[in-house]
Amino acid sequence: MMALLEVKDLKVRVEEREILHGLTLTVNEGEVHAIMGPNGSGKSTLSHVIAGKPGYEVTDGQILFRGEDLLEMEPDERAAKGVFLAFQYPVEIPGVTTMNFLRTALNAQRKARGESELMVPDFLKKVREVSKSLNIPQDMLKRGVNVGFSGGEKKRNEVLQMALFEPSLCILDEMDSGLDIDALRIAADGVNALRSPGRAMVVITHYQRLLNYIVPDVVHVMSRGRVVKSGGKELALELEASGYAQFEDAA
Amino acid sequence: MNVAVAKTGSGRAVSDLFASAEGRLPGSPDVIAARREAFETYERLGLPHRRIEEWKYTDLRALVGEVLPLAAAPDATALKRAAEAVKAHAIAGARKLVLVDGVFAAELSDVKALASEAGFKTLRESLDKDAGLLKTASTDAVIAVNAALATDGVVLSIADGTQLSAPVQIIHVATAASASAVTRSQVRIGKGVRATIIESFVAAGAAAYQVNDAVIISVGDDADVAHIRLMDDAADAVNITSQFVTVGANTKLNVFNMTSGAAVSRLQGFITLAGEGSELSVNGVNLLKKTEHGDTTLVVDHAVPNCVSREIFRAVIDDRAHSVFQGRIIVRPDAQKTDGKMMTRALLLSDEAEADNKPELEIFADDVSCGHGATAGALDDSLLFYLKARGLPEKQAQALLIQAFVGEAIEQIADDTLREHVIGIAERWLERRS
């Protein structure tokens, strides 16, 4: 079986400084991978490069998505193929209502895939269902995207999009940052509801706490731009006890 | 006066312009004398240029060169073309008053429907009785040209207490290429009136024409009025419009100006708050591309105490286009408790786009709250990436952000139909871009 995501010996620079020094990672359909590591280990860089954020120079290596070269695609093409990045800091877009944004984005993805636009009643029904399960009030959807939203609301809005766009690869970049325990639980429940045999997730986090809620199949430890250790979910607990220092020495 | 030396860029004598037009200009001997005087003012001043402070950023000598001869009165073919354009630009439900190449076209207008609610005459009909129609509160060379050469216009009078059941839309259609359409209109709005007045400037196949329009509006006390101007002239046209507005007491006036066409345009608005307790909202959007030059110059004069004025202006500038916003708020010595604010923002879509923002406050009273702000910048890369990461292609992501940017000004239009119409103009502009 072809892997969903294959990152092979990836080397990435930002402004002349190499951040990823040959990172390799394989994610199969249906799997949930956690990537843990200290600040500055390159976790967010990896998520940005997969999503196609400008400002990163890939000097070597490959990223394949269902065997296709992701690095050759624009960010919008990647989204249409099924790659979704849940942002660590979702931006505020004043003047664009959440509803309008959701519909425009969903239809842009469908159009790129050669599918017809979703009919408005079907779309509304779907948004209503998902937002209800995520405890997102309807009036929030009429406001500008993320404008005046709390940290928890912004993260729930990311999960809402994930549920609507139905991507096959979700990358959650530090979803727990800035969330209290209740907000984290709601967001994590939303993510867990989206776990399915056809969908993989890469959960990037600094702390083990998030992984109590989103339990991974595989845990990778990143340090200084490489994956230095991979294991089962028990690796996260081990890290919680012993910290990242051992791996920093190893790297 | 030695007029022989006054020549335009093309070598045409300036005085020929008036001489050749005189036969077509309506008015009594008094009116003709007033026109001659106005023309002499223009001859003396010439077109405004950059060394005249008010025209510093819009040098008409460099940008336009000369005033073109008047367009001929429209023939049947021209009216037929105009009818098509009117159909395309008419706002649903509005009562139309149509001027084609500077001449009122009764057959394209809804005079009968309007007659039950408002007094209407053409400028041509009105001038004989009222030479004062050619006078305005201030005069510069382009206003003088307008007084000298105005061939027609609408003279509208809305009696006290009238609530117009439909908006009035004055549509200026250009069918004649390489010629001038010079119009002057007057709108008198009585006490307690509720009305919406729309002005549209459109082309019907004409190119390289010039529009010089003046509109004089007086709004009585206790009124609630919207005044919307939508300028979408041909890509190589020139549009110079001067607005003179006086506002009575306890009145709400909501003004919106949109520029989405013309190679060179200037809208100069002079609004005087002459009665206490009134609220003025003046908003505008300039959408400019290629080498277009769009100038919006607004003077809001708080002549009396206790009035509020708000101005929100947005410019979207692509390619090598140039947007100018000059906003002056004057607070006269007696105008205590004035609350005047102005915010202008420019969005530059290319490295060669240019924006000039010139806000000015002239405050002579000591108990006022006035302020202004101005920004200019590019689209936010982090917002663009967020939208692209959600599946929007670059141009579509830009379009969404541009719509949001101009939305804050467009949102000030209270009427749903009108607001949607204006959003539609912005959407079409954005589609043409991509």
Interface residues (C-beta under 8 A of the other chain):
Chain A: A51 G52 K53 P54 E74 P75 D76 R78 A79 A80 L85 F87 P90 V91 I93 P94 G95 V96 F101 T104 A105 L106 A108 Q109 A112 G144 Q161 F165
Chain B: D380 D381 S382 L383 F385 Y386 L387 K388 A389 R390 G391 L392 P393 E394 Q396 A397 L400 L401 Q403 A404 F405 G407 E408
